[in-house]
Amino acid sequence: MSRSPNPPEAADPRQLRRIIAEDPHWLLSTVPSLSNLCLQSIVNRFEERPIWEDLSPVHKDFVQERLSTSMPLHVTANLIHDGVYWKRCCEKWGGIRDLTHYGNSWKRMFFEKHMENMIELFIPDVTEPKTFVEMVPLCKDYIKRLNISQLLPPVTEPQKEEEEYGSELVIENEDGPSMDHFDFNIMLDKLTNLEEFHVVYRVKQCGLNFQCKMFEMTHRDCESLAKAVKSCKTLKILRLNLSHMEDTKCRLLVKYLLDHPSLRELDLSHNLIGDKGARAIGKLLNRSSLETLNLCDNNIGGPGAKALAHALSMNSTLLSLNLRLNRLRDEGGQAIGKALLNNNTLLLLHLGANEVTWPSAIALSKVLVQRSTLKSLNLSCNNLGVDGGKALEEAMSNNSSLTECDIRLTEVEEQSASFVNQVVWTNQSLEQRRHARESKTKKTSTAVY
């Protein structure tokens, strides 16, 4: 048998090779690059050997997108800067809020929400305070505002009863809890960037387990909170909506707030501080740099308003005063009107729903004529009557500074109300033009320099 002169060429061994992958969807094009494999190794062993500072910005983004959000905070808190990782941590919490309220910082949002959640779930004599001592150094640089919407009381166990001597019952008395609610002295002075603090003593969603003490700030709570606020030298805004803060607790709080170096806004609305509490607040006005004071719905009457008026006549820092829903009547309304004749700083005054009548309107009308400082005046839901309306109408004819004046539901004649509103609109237009000129002048000066 003769051989063929042209034998077939040998097959290419590379084409005959078979690759059997464990992944049926594996393709040569999906093989990750060596750099990505290295970065994934860093992600997997981040807690063991963090080399974060040696990575480029692009590589840091890679790690942030893949790093577990369950990493211990003592590893990530002061190592990973603001970015995708903290956004993912916030999304894990759910209920994402407006980022602009947190200075456009995901890291700040996470730590503020984390600290708020820890405080709101703290149970006295059950939760270990050591957890806060360990957490504060990790988050103190990122927390500027705390909004505490609940504080849990101690767990109360049923009283033990023993039957002795037949029908007699002896109840075993045990020592009470070491604290009534969370003690802010644990950490408030260590939050060196805290500027705003809002706290409510209540229990959310208590349902059929409701008890009055769940919505009560005790005397021990008040003293503890007051000392903590005093120790926080950076605090600017304090809001305490407690529902049961009576005059004694208000005076105790003021005792520690006197001469506070940074406090600028105080909100004690919807409490029961009364006239004695208002007198204490009057002392605070003369020994602080408060700019905004909200005492709405506090059962303040004429004597308390007089104390506030006396302080107002000597004050040079307060810009806004809200006394809505109190019981000032004309005794307090006239006192505040006279005090404003000696005040050159107050811009906003709210006296709505205070049972004031025409004598108070006349006293405030004199302020509108003689002083050009006041920008906003609210007298709604009072019985000013025809005489009060005419006094305001006459005063507004000589006023060019008031840009807000609310006299709804005051029994004022329609003609007087219409005239007052027209003057207010005119003043608003003048104010807007003035701001536009100032803004234009500022831009021109900046361009020249």
C-alpha positions in Angstrom: 0.0 0.0 0.0 1.5 3.3 -1.1 1.6 6.3 1.2 -0.2 9.5 0.2 2.2 12.1 -1.1 0.6 14.8 0.9 -0.2 13.6 4.5 -2.7 15.7 6.6 -1.2 18.4 8.8 -1.0 17.8 12.5 -3.9 19.4 14.5 -3.1 22.5 16.6 -2.9 21.2 20.2 -4.3 24.6 21.5 -7.5 24.0 19.6 -7.9 20.4 21.0 -7.5 21.5 24.6 -10.7 21.4 26.7 -11.3 23.6 29.7 -13.9 22.4 32.1 -14.8 25.2 34.6 -16.7 24.7 37.8 -18.8 27.7 37.0 -20.9 26.9 33.9 -21.1 30.7 33.1 -17.4 31.1 33.2 -15.8 33.0 30.3 -12.3 34.0 29.7 -13.4 37.6 29.5 -14.7 37.5 33.1 -11.4 36.6 34.7 -10.8 39.5 37.2 -7.6 41.5 37.0 -4.8 40.8 39.4 -5.3 44.3 41.0 -9.0 43.5 41.7 -8.1 40.2 43.2 -5.7 41.9 45.5 -8.3 44.5 46.5 -10.8 41.8 47.2 -8.3 40.1 49.4 -7.9 43.4 51.3 -11.7 43.6 51.7 -11.8 40.0 53.0 -9.0 40.6 55.5 -9.7 44.3 56.2 -10.1 43.8 60.0 -6.8 41.9 60.2 -4.5 44.1 58.3 -5.9 47.5 57.3 -3.7 49.2 54.8 -6.2 51.9 54.0 -3.9 54.9 53.8 -1.7 53.3 51.2 -4.6 52.9 48.7 -5.4 55.3 45.9 -8.8 57.1 45.8 -10.0 54.7 43.1 -9.0 51.6 45.1 -10.6 53.1 48.2 -13.9 53.4 46.3 -13.6 49.8 45.3 -13.1 48.7 48.9 -15.9 50.9 50.3 -18.4 49.4 47.8 -17.6 45.9 49.0 -16.7 46.2 52.6 -19.2 44.6 55.0 -21.3 47.1 56.9 -21.1 44.8 59.9 -17.5 45.7 60.5 -16.7 46.7 64.1 -16.8 50.5 64.5 -13.5 50.5 66.3 -11.9 49.4 63.0 -13.8 51.7 60.6 -14.8 54.8 62.6 -11.6 56.8 62.4 -10.1 55.0 59.4 -12.7 55.2 56.6 -13.5 58.7 55.6 -16.9 60.0 54.5 -18.2 58.2 51.4 -19.9 55.2 49.9 -19.3 52.9 52.9 -21.1 55.2 55.3 -23.9 55.7 52.8 -24.4 51.9 52.7 -24.4 51.8 56.6 -27.1 54.4 56.6 -29.2 52.6 54.1 -28.9 49.5 56.2 -30.7 51.4 59.0 -33.5 52.4 56.7 -35.5 55.6 56.8 -32.8 57.7 55.0 -33.3 61.4 55.9 -32.4 64.6 54.0 -28.6 64.6 53.8 -28.4 68.4 53.9 -29.6 68.3 57.5 -26.3 66.5 58.3 -23.9 68.9 56.5 -24.1 66.5 53.4 -22.1 63.9 55.4 -23.1 60.3 55.4 -20.7 59.6 58.2 -22.2 62.2 60.4 -25.7 60.9 59.7 -24.7 57.4 60.6 -23.1 58.3 63.9 -25.8 60.6 65.0 -28.5 58.0 64.3 -26.4 55.3 65.9 -25.9 57.3 69.1 -29.6 58.3 69.2 -30.6 54.7 68.8 -28.3 53.6 71.6 -29.7 56.2 74.0 -33.3 55.5 73.1 -32.9 51.8 73.8 -30.9 52.3 77.1 -32.6 50.6 80.1 -31.3 51.8 83.5 -29.6 49.0 85.5 -29.9 46.7 82.5 -27.8 48.3 79.7 -24.1 48.5 80.5 -23.0 52.2 80.6 -19.5 51.0 79.6 -20.8 50.7 76.0 -21.2 54.5 75.8 -17.7 55.1 77.3 -16.2 52.9 74.5 -18.3 54.5 71.8 -17.8 58.2 72.5 -14.1 58.4 71.4 -15.1 56.8 68.1 -17.9 59.2 67.2 -17.3 62.4 69.1 -15.8 64.2 66.1 -18.8 63.5 63.9 -21.9 64.3 66.2 -23.2 67.8 66.0 -26.9 67.2 66.8 -28.8 64.7 68.9 -32.6 64.3 68.7 -33.7 61.9 71.5 -37.4 61.0 70.9 -37.7 58.5 73.9 -36.1 57.6 77.1 -36.9 54.2 78.7 -37.5 54.0 82.5 -36.1 51.1 84.6 -37.7 47.7 84.5 -40.1 47.3 87.4 -40.7 43.8 88.7 -43.9 42.8 90.4 -43.8 43.2 94.1 -43.1 40.0 96.0 -45.7 39.2 98.6 -45.4 36.7 101.4 -48.3 35.5 103.6 -47.6 35.7 107.3 -49.7 35.5 110.4 -52.8 34.2 108.5 -54.3 37.1 106.5 -51.5 39.6 106.9 -49.3 40.4 103.9 -45.8 41.7 104.1 -44.4 43.3 101.0 -40.7 43.1 100.5 -39.2 46.5 99.8 -36.1 46.6 97.7 -33.8 49.4 96.9 -34.9 51.6 94.0 -33.1 51.9 90.6 -29.8 53.7 90.5 -31.2 56.1 87.9 -34.6 57.0 86.6 -33.7 57.4 83.0 -30.5 57.7 80.9 -27.8 59.7 82.6 -26.4 62.2 80.0 -23.4 62.9 82.3 -21.9 59.7 80.9 -21.1 61.2 77.5 -22.5 64.7 76.9 -19.4 66.6 78.0 -17.2 64.3 75.8 -19.1 65.2 72.6 -16.8 68.1 71.8 -18.7 69.1 68.6 -22.3 68.8 69.8 -24.2 72.0 69.0 -27.9 71.0 69.1 -29.6 68.8 71.7 -33.3 67.9 71.7 -34.7 65.4 74.2 -38.2 64.2 75.1 -39.0 62.1 78.2 -41.5 59.6 76.9 -41.9 56.0 75.7 -43.0 55.5 72.2 -45.6 52.8 71.3 -46.2 51.8 74.9 -49.8 50.7 74.0 -51.7 49.1 76.8 -48.6 49.3 79.1 -49.1 53.0 79.4 -48.2 54.5 82.8 -47.9 58.2 83.7 -44.3 57.8 84.9 -43.3 56.8 81.3 -43.8 60.5 80.4 -42.3 62.1 83.4 -38.9 63.7 84.1 -38.1 63.2 87.7 -36.2 65.6 89.9 -33.1 63.4 89.7 -33.4 63.4 85.9 -33.6 67.2 85.8 -30.5 67.7 88.0 -28.6 65.1 86.0 -29.6 66.7 82.7 -28.8 70.2 83.9 -25.3 69.2 85.0 -24.7 67.5 81.7 -25.8 70.5 79.6 -23.7 72.8 81.7 -20.6 70.6 81.0 -21.2 70.7 77.2 -19.5 74.0 76.4 -20.2 73.8 72.6 -24.0 73.5 72.9 -25.9 76.2 71.1 -29.5 74.9 70.8 -31.4 73.2 73.6 -34.9 71.9 73.2 -36.7 70.2 76.1 -40.3 69.3 75.4 -41.1 67.4 78.6 -44.8 68.0 79.2 -44.3 67.8 83.0 -41.5 70.3 83.7 -43.0 72.4 86.4 -41.5 75.5 88.0 -39.2 73.7 90.5 -37.5 71.8 87.7 -37.3 74.8 85.5 -35.6 76.8 88.3 -33.1 73.9 88.8 -32.3 73.8 85.1 -31.8 77.6 84.9 -29.5 77.4 87.9 -27.0 75.3 85.8 -27.6 77.3 82.6 -26.6 80.7 84.0 -23.6 82.1 82.2 -23.4 79.2 79.7 -20.8 80.3 77.2 -22.4 79.2 73.9 -26.2 78.6 74.4 -28.1 80.7 71.9 -31.5 79.0 71.6 -33.7 77.6 74.3 -37.0 75.8 73.7 -39.1 74.9 76.7 -42.4 74.8 74.8 -45.4 72.7 76.0 -44.4 72.4 79.7 -45.8 73.8 82.9 -43.2 76.2 84.2 -45.8 78.8 85.2 -45.0 82.3 86.6 -42.2 81.1 88.9 -40.5 79.3 86.1 -40.9 82.5 83.9 -39.1 84.5 86.7 -36.2 82.1 86.5 -36.1 82.4 82.7 -36.0 86.2 83.3 -32.8 85.8 85.3 -31.4 83.6 82.5 -32.0 86.3 80.0 -29.8 88.7 81.9 -27.0 86.1 82.4 -26.7 84.5 79.0 -26.4 85.3 75.3 -29.8 83.8 74.3 -31.0 84.8 70.8 -34.1 82.6 70.5 -36.5 81.8 73.4 -39.6 79.6 73.0 -42.0 79.4 76.0 -45.1 78.5 74.1 -47.9 76.8 76.1 -46.4 77.1 79.6 -49.3 78.4 81.8 -47.5 81.8 82.2 -49.7 84.6 83.5 -49.3 88.3 84.2 -46.7 88.1 87.0 -44.5 85.8 84.9 -44.8 88.1 81.9 -43.8 91.1 84.0 -40.6 89.3 85.0 -39.9 88.5 81.4 -40.6 92.1 80.4 -38.3 93.4 83.1 -35.5 91.3 81.7 -36.4 92.2 78.1 -36.0 95.9 78.9 -32.4 95.3 79.8 -31.5 92.6 77.3 -29.4 93.2 74.2 -29.1 89.8 72.6 -32.6 88.2 72.3 -33.9 88.3 68.7 -37.0 86.0 68.9 -39.6 85.5 71.8 -42.5 83.1 71.5 -45.1 83.3 74.2 -48.0 81.7 72.3 -50.7 79.8 74.2 -50.2 81.3 77.6 -52.3 83.5 79.9 -50.6 86.8 79.8 -53.8 88.9 79.5 -53.4 92.7 79.5 -51.3 92.7 82.6 -48.5 90.8 80.8 -49.2 92.3 77.3 -48.9 95.9 78.4 -45.7 95.0 80.4 -44.1 93.6 77.4 -45.2 96.5 75.2 -43.6 99.0 77.7 -40.4 96.9 77.9 -40.0 96.9 74.1 -39.7 100.7 74.2 -36.3 100.2 75.8 -35.3 97.3 73.7 -33.3 97.6 70.4 -32.7 94.0 69.4 -36.0 91.9 69.4 -37.1 91.1 65.9 -39.9 88.5 66.3 -42.6 88.5 69.0 -45.5 86.0 69.2 -48.3 86.7 71.6 -51.0 84.7 69.9 -53.8 83.2 72.1 -53.0 85.0 75.3 -56.3 86.6 76.1 -54.9 90.1 75.5 -57.3 92.9 74.4 -57.2 96.5 73.2 -55.0 98.0 76.0 -52.2 95.6 75.0 -52.7 96.5 71.3 -52.3 100.2 72.2 -49.1 99.5 74.1 -47.7 97.6 71.2 -48.8 100.3 68.8 -46.5 102.7 70.6 -43.6 100.3 70.0 -44.4 100.2 66.2 -44.3 104.0 66.1 -41.2 104.7 68.2 -39.1 101.6 67.4 -38.1 100.3 64.0 -36.5 97.1 65.3 -39.5 94.7 65.3 -39.9 92.8 62.1 -42.6 90.3 63.0 -45.6 90.6 65.4 -48.3 87.9 66.0 -51.4 88.8 67.9 -53.7 86.2 66.4 -56.5 84.6 68.5 -56.9 87.5 70.9 -59.8 89.8 71.4 -58.3 93.1 70.3 -61.6 94.5 69.2 -62.3 97.7 67.2 -60.2 100.0 69.4 -57.2 97.7 69.2 -57.5 97.5 65.4 -57.7 101.2 65.0 -54.6 101.7 67.2 -52.7 99.2 65.1 -53.9 100.9 61.9 -52.7 104.3 63.1 -49.4 102.9 64.2 -48.8 101.1 60.9 -49.3 104.3 58.9 -46.0 105.5 60.5 -44.1 102.2 60.3 -41.9 100.9 57.5 -40.1 98.1 59.2 -42.7 95.5 60.2 -42.8 92.8 57.5 -45.1 90.3 59.3 -48.2 91.1 61.3 -50.8 88.4 62.1 -54.1 89.7 63.5 -56.4 86.9 62.4 -59.3 86.0 64.7 -58.9 89.2 66.8 -62.3 90.9 66.3 -60.6 93.7 64.4 -62.6 95.6 61.8 -62.1 94.5 58.2 -61.0 98.0 57.2 -58.3 98.1 59.8 -57.1 94.6 59.1 -56.9 95.4 55.3 -54.9 98.6 55.9 -52.4 96.8 58.2 -52.0 94.0 55.7 -51.4 96.5 52.9 -48.7 98.3 54.8 -47.0 94.9 55.6 -47.0 94.0 51.9 -45.4 97.3 51.1 -42.8 96.9 53.8 -42.0 93.4 52.4 -41.4 94.8 48.9 -39.1 97.5 50.3 -37.2 94.9 52.3 -36.8 92.7 49.3 -35.5 95.6 47.2 -33.1 96.6 49.9 -31.7 93.0 50.1 -31.3 92.9 46.3 -29.3 96.1 46.4 -27.1 94.9 49.2 -26.5 91.6 47.4 -25.6 93.4 44.2 -23.3 95.8 46.0 -21.6 92.9 47.7 -21.1 91.0 44.4 -19.6 94.1 42.8 -17.2 94.7 45.7 -16.1 91.1 45.5 -15.5 91.3 41.7 -13.4 94.5 42.2 -11.1 92.8 44.7 
